């Protein structure tokens, strides 16, 4: 049987781990929205400027798809910051629990969506592999996918 001290230490470790995880999630949101997504959009534009007119239209269509993806991700992040984080921090109203449960039930799988997007893009634009901007675009997209996967794992551990 655990003593009060052991229970307190276990609770403290759980609370500390939760705070660290929330901090990591919040930092990831900043990274997604303010760093990697704008960099990816810039690389799409660079690739578009450096390729033929046929490929340019295809690159621009992928940029449009990526922007739609990033807008959906942005909405998801706002929902997390508005409802989920305050709930996990114990700062939200009990009535918001339903909103959060609905949110978690309909949680999008962004990393899978991005994975399929990158696979399609690479297959369609393989003739652009000689362009540094294209290779950087592919690297940044894969980096975003890795970070989204890490983010998802942290979320799963919190919920």
C-alpha positions in Angstrom: 0.0 0.0 0.0 1.3 3.5 -0.9 1.9 6.0 1.8 0.6 9.6 1.5 4.1 10.7 0.5 4.2 8.1 -2.3 0.8 9.2 -3.5 1.8 12.9 -3.4 4.9 12.2 -5.4 3.0 10.1 -8.0 0.4 12.9 -8.3 3.1 15.5 -8.6 4.9 13.5 -11.4 1.6 13.1 -13.3 0.8 16.8 -12.9 4.3 17.8 -13.9 4.2 15.5 -16.9 0.9 17.0 -18.0 2.2 20.6 -17.7 5.3 19.7 -19.8 3.1 18.0 -22.4 0.8 21.0 -22.6 3.8 23.3 -23.0 5.1 21.0 -25.8 1.7 21.1 -27.5 1.5 24.9 -27.3 5.0 25.3 -28.6 4.2 22.9 -31.4 1.2 25.1 -32.4 3.5 28.1 -32.7 6.0 26.1 -34.7 3.2 24.9 -37.1 1.5 28.2 -37.6 4.4 30.7 -37.5 7.3 28.7 -38.9 6.9 25.5 -40.9 3.7 26.2 -42.7 4.8 29.7 -43.9 8.1 28.1 -45.0 6.3 25.4 -46.9 4.1 27.9 -48.7 7.2 29.9 -49.6 8.9 26.8 -51.1 5.8 26.1 -53.1 6.1 29.6 -54.6 9.8 29.1 -55.3 9.1 25.8 -57.0 6.4 27.4 -59.0 8.7 30.2 -60.2 11.4 27.7 -61.2 9.5 25.2 -63.2 7.8 24.9 -66.6 4.3 26.3 -67.2 2.8 22.7 -67.2 4.4 21.9 -63.9 3.6 25.4 -62.6 -0.1 24.8 -62.8 0.3 21.4 -61.0 2.5 23.0 -58.2 -0.1 25.8 -57.8 -2.9 23.2 -57.4 -0.9 21.4 -54.7 -0.3 24.8 -53.0 -4.1 25.3 -53.0 -4.6 21.9 -51.5 -1.9 22.5 -48.9 -3.5 25.9 -47.9 -6.8 24.1 -47.4 -5.1 21.5 -45.2 -3.3 24.2 -43.2 -6.6 26.2 -42.7 -8.2 23.1 -41.3 -5.2 22.5 -39.1 -5.4 26.1 -38.0 -9.1 25.7 -37.0 -8.2 22.5 -35.1 -5.4 24.3 -33.2 -7.7 27.2 -32.3 -10.2 24.7 -30.9 -7.5 23.0 -28.8 -6.4 26.3 -27.5 -9.9 27.6 -26.8 -11.4 24.5 -25.2 -9.1 21.6 -24.7 -6.1 23.3 -23.1 -8.2 25.3 -20.6 -10.1 22.1 -19.7 -6.8 20.2 -19.1 -5.5 23.0 -17.0 -8.7 22.9 -15.0 -9.7 26.4 -16.1 -12.8 25.7 -18.2 -16.5 25.3 -17.3 -17.9 21.8 -16.8 -20.4 22.5 -19.6 -17.5 22.7 -22.0 -16.7 19.1 -21.3 -19.3 18.1 -24.0 -17.6 20.3 -26.6 -14.3 18.7 -25.8 -15.6 15.2 -25.9 -17.2 16.0 -29.3 -13.9 17.5 -30.4 -11.9 14.4 -29.4 -14.5 12.0 -31.0 -14.1 13.9 -34.3 -10.4 14.4 -34.0 -8.9 14.6 -37.5 -5.9 12.5 -38.4 -3.7 15.3 -39.9 -0.6 13.3 -40.1 -2.3 10.6 -42.3 -3.8 13.3 -44.5 -0.4 15.0 -44.9 1.3 11.7 -45.5 -1.0 10.9 -48.5 -0.7 14.5 -49.7 3.1 14.2 -49.8 3.0 10.8 -51.5 0.7 12.2 -54.2 2.9 15.3 -54.6 6.1 13.4 -54.9 4.6 10.9 -57.4 3.2 13.8 -59.5 6.2 16.1 -59.4 9.1 13.6 -59.5 10.4 15.3 -62.6 11.3 18.3 -60.4 13.8 16.5 -58.2 16.7 18.5 -59.7 15.3 21.7 -58.2 16.6 22.6 -54.8 13.4 24.4 -53.9 11.4 21.2 -54.7 13.7 19.0 -52.5 13.4 21.6 -49.7 9.7 21.6 -50.1 9.6 17.8 -49.8 11.9 17.9 -46.7 9.7 20.6 -45.0 6.5 18.7 -45.7 8.1 15.5 -44.2 9.3 17.5 -41.2 5.8 18.9 -40.6 4.4 15.3 -40.8 7.0 14.1 -38.2 6.1 17.0 -35.9 2.3 16.3 -36.4 2.9 12.7 -35.5 4.8 13.6 -32.4 2.1 16.1 -31.5 -0.5 13.4 -31.9 1.3 11.0 -29.6 1.5 13.7 -26.9 -2.2 14.3 -27.3 -3.1 10.6 -27.0 -1.0 10.4 -23.8 -2.9 13.3 -22.3 -6.4 12.0 -23.2 
